[in-house]
């Protein structure tokens, strides 16, 4: 892989050239490790850190209108409340982090909150320019009450608020007054990419790495690897490095050897850490 090792030492340890019996663990720290069976040779692959989520590196697919609305919100548009929902791996977290990044680039104060991490929704959030509440449907009861009061405060002060969940507001198992607040602004579904769109994204990423990815290899990856785009691209990064070290082209036999030895199909999507930032 052409990218140099990043400063934070982002490491993906893939155990290849042997049978792996353990489950891979793509952790929130950016380190992936596999529990190898005895006598398995470890191939450690130093990967560049995945690029920070921004609007420009989000593969829009059928989400072009949503992407435009988030760009507008980040630029200070009048519509200040937006809720997005979609299945796991559809890109909800990417979009919320990209919104926060866009706000910060223009000098605004913006905070990303991973609700699954059981954060404290402090009063200070309502004094920022933008708040992004990711996986709001995973808040426990006390935090739901805090989120309700936060919604009221940010609306009164004109603070931008973007929230995400796994379903439309009316289908969430949250307190009714918070569900009502989630429907105050725009509501969009984040449509997952089609297979054709994922295939094109793989081809584009391979091209950026400096090699062509044959259609049959893309089809094989889509059939054998976890299908969310971050997982697919992480595997492709590993394949790129493995092909360079072994001096072999990225073909279906090489991919089969790699993912079977590394246990990649059971892997989880690479993701960034939880909490408030």
C-alpha positions in Angstrom: 0.0 0.0 0.0 1.4 3.4 -0.9 0.3 5.3 2.1 2.8 5.7 4.9 2.1 4.6 8.4 0.2 7.3 10.2 1.3 9.2 13.3 -1.1 7.4 15.6 0.2 4.0 14.6 -3.0 2.7 13.1 -2.5 -1.0 12.7 -4.5 -3.8 11.2 -3.1 -7.2 12.2 -4.3 -9.8 9.8 -3.4 -13.4 10.3 -3.0 -15.0 6.9 -1.4 -18.1 5.4 -3.0 -20.4 8.0 -6.4 -21.4 9.4 -7.8 -18.8 11.8 -10.3 -20.1 14.3 -10.8 -16.9 16.4 -13.2 -14.1 15.6 -11.7 -10.8 14.3 -12.3 -7.8 16.5 -12.3 -4.4 14.7 -12.1 -2.3 17.8 -13.0 1.4 18.2 -9.3 2.2 18.8 -8.5 1.4 15.2 -6.6 -1.9 16.0 -7.9 -5.1 14.5 -6.7 -8.4 16.0 -7.4 -12.0 15.3 -7.0 -14.9 17.7 -5.0 -17.3 15.6 -4.9 -21.1 15.8 -1.5 -22.6 16.7 1.2 -22.4 14.1 -0.5 -19.6 12.1 1.9 -17.2 10.5 1.0 -13.6 11.3 1.3 -11.0 8.6 1.0 -7.6 10.2 -0.2 -4.9 7.8 0.4 -1.3 8.6 -2.4 0.7 7.1 -2.9 4.4 6.8 -5.7 5.6 9.0 -9.0 5.7 7.2 -9.8 9.2 6.0 -11.9 11.3 8.4 -15.6 11.4 7.4 -16.4 14.4 5.3 -19.1 15.1 2.7 -16.7 14.6 -0.2 -15.8 11.0 0.7 -19.4 9.9 1.3 -20.7 7.7 -1.6 -24.1 9.3 -2.0 -26.0 6.8 -4.2 -29.7 7.6 -3.7 -28.8 10.1 -0.8 -27.9 13.1 -3.0 -30.8 15.2 -1.7 -30.0 14.4 2.0 -26.3 15.2 1.4 -27.3 18.6 -0.1 -29.5 19.3 3.0 -26.7 18.5 5.4 -24.3 20.7 3.4 -26.8 23.5 3.6 -27.3 23.0 7.4 -23.5 23.0 7.9 -23.3 26.2 6.0 -25.9 27.9 8.2 -29.2 27.4 6.4 -32.4 28.3 8.1 -33.5 24.7 8.6 -31.7 23.8 11.8 -33.2 20.4 12.8 -32.7 17.2 10.9 -33.2 13.5 11.7 -31.7 10.7 9.6 -32.5 7.0 9.9 -31.3 3.8 8.2 -29.9 0.4 8.8 -26.5 -0.3 10.3 -23.8 0.3 7.8 -25.8 2.8 5.7 -23.6 5.7 6.5 -25.5 7.5 9.3 -22.4 8.0 11.5 -20.3 9.2 8.5 -22.9 11.9 7.7 -23.2 13.1 11.3 -19.4 13.3 11.7 -19.1 15.0 8.3 -21.6 17.6 9.4 -19.6 18.3 12.6 -16.4 18.5 10.6 -17.9 21.0 8.1 -19.1 23.2 10.9 -15.7 23.2 12.5 -14.0 24.0 9.3 -16.0 27.2 9.0 -15.1 28.2 12.6 -18.3 27.1 14.3 -18.4 25.0 17.5 -19.8 21.6 16.9 -20.1 18.4 19.0 -20.6 14.8 18.0 -22.2 12.6 20.6 -22.3 8.8 20.3 -25.5 8.0 22.3 -24.7 4.3 22.5 -21.8 5.3 24.8 -24.2 6.5 27.5 -23.0 10.1 27.4 -24.0 12.9 29.7 -26.0 15.4 27.7 -24.7 18.5 29.4 -26.2 22.0 29.3 -23.1 23.1 27.4 -24.2 21.3 24.3 -27.0 23.9 23.8 -24.4 26.7 23.8 -22.6 25.3 20.7 -23.4 26.0 17.0 -24.2 22.4 16.1 -25.0 19.1 18.0 -25.0 15.7 16.4 -26.7 12.9 18.3 -25.8 9.6 16.8 -27.9 6.5 17.6 -30.3 8.5 19.7 -32.6 5.5 19.9 -30.1 3.8 22.1 -30.4 6.3 24.9 -31.4 5.0 28.3 -34.4 6.6 30.1 -32.6 9.3 32.1 -30.6 10.4 29.0 -33.9 10.5 27.0 -35.2 13.1 29.3 -32.0 15.1 29.0 -32.3 14.8 25.2 -35.8 16.1 25.3 -34.7 19.2 27.2 -31.7 19.6 24.9 -34.0 19.7 21.9 -36.1 22.4 23.5 -33.0 24.5 24.3 -31.3 24.2 20.9 -34.5 25.1 19.1 -34.9 28.2 21.3 -31.3 29.3 20.7 -31.2 28.5 17.0 -28.6 25.8 17.4 -28.3 23.2 14.5 -29.2 19.7 15.6 -28.8 16.5 13.6 -29.8 13.2 15.1 -29.8 9.6 13.8 -31.5 6.4 14.6 -32.3 3.0 13.2 -35.9 3.7 12.3 -38.3 6.7 11.6 -39.2 8.7 14.7 -42.7 7.1 15.1 -41.1 3.6 15.3 -38.6 4.4 18.0 -39.1 3.0 21.5 -38.4 6.4 23.1 -40.5 8.7 25.3 -43.3 10.2 23.3 -42.3 13.8 23.8 -38.8 13.1 22.5 -40.2 11.3 19.5 -42.3 14.4 18.8 -39.2 16.5 18.8 -37.4 14.2 16.4 -40.1 14.9 13.9 -39.9 18.7 14.3 -37.5 19.2 11.4 -36.6 17.3 8.2 -36.6 13.5 8.3 -34.6 11.5 5.8 -33.9 7.9 5.3 -30.2 7.0 4.5 -30.6 4.6 1.7 -28.0 1.8 1.6 -25.9 1.5 -1.5 -27.0 -1.0 -4.1 -24.6 -3.8 -5.2 -23.8 -1.8 -8.3 -22.9 1.3 -6.3 -20.7 -0.7 -3.9 -19.0 -2.4 -6.8 -18.2 1.0 -8.4 -17.0 2.3 -5.0 -14.6 -0.6 -4.8 -13.4 0.0 -8.3 -12.8 3.7 -7.5 -11.0 2.9 -4.3 -8.7 0.4 -6.0 -8.0 2.9 -8.7 -7.0 5.4 -6.0 -4.6 2.8 -4.7 -3.1 2.3 -8.1 -4.6 -0.9 -9.5 -7.6 -2.0 -11.5 -10.1 -4.3 -9.7 -11.7 -6.8 -12.1 -15.5 -7.2 -12.0 -15.2 -10.8 -10.9 -13.1 -9.8 -7.9 -15.7 -7.2 -6.9 -18.5 -9.7 -7.3 -16.5 -12.2 -5.1 -16.0 -9.6 -2.4 -19.6 -8.6 -2.3 -20.6 -12.3 -2.0 -18.1 -13.3 0.7 -17.3 -10.2 2.8 -19.4 -8.2 5.2 -21.3 -6.0 2.9 -21.1 -2.6 4.5 -18.8 -0.3 2.6 -16.3 0.4 5.4 -15.7 -3.3 5.8 -15.3 -3.8 2.1 -12.8 -1.0 1.7 -10.8 -2.2 4.8 -10.5 -5.6 3.1 -9.5 -4.0 -0.1 -6.8 -2.1 1.7 -5.5 -5.3 3.2 -5.6 -7.0 -0.2 -3.6 -4.2 -1.8 -0.8 -4.6 0.8 -0.9 -8.4 0.6 -0.7 -8.4 -3.2 2.3 -6.0 -3.1 4.2 -8.1 -0.5 3.5 -11.4 -2.4 4.0 -9.7 -5.8 0.8 -11.3 -7.0 -2.1 -9.6 -8.8 -5.4 -9.1 -7.0 -7.4 -12.0 -8.5 -10.2 -14.2 -7.2 -7.7 -17.0 -6.0 -5.7 -14.4 -4.1 -8.8 -12.9 -2.5 -10.1 -16.3 -1.6 -6.8 -17.2 0.1 -6.6 -13.9 1.9 -10.1 -13.8 3.3 -10.3 -17.5 4.3 -7.0 -17.4 6.1 -7.7 -14.0 7.8 -11.2 -14.9 8.8 -12.4 -11.6 7.2 -16.0 -12.6 6.4 -16.8 -12.5 10.1 -15.2 -9.1 10.6 -17.0 -6.0 11.8 -16.9 -2.6 10.1 -14.1 -0.3 11.0 -15.4 2.5 13.1 -14.1 5.4 15.1 -14.4 5.7 18.8 -17.6 6.4 20.8 -18.4 9.3 23.1 -18.6 13.1 22.8 -16.1 15.0 20.8 
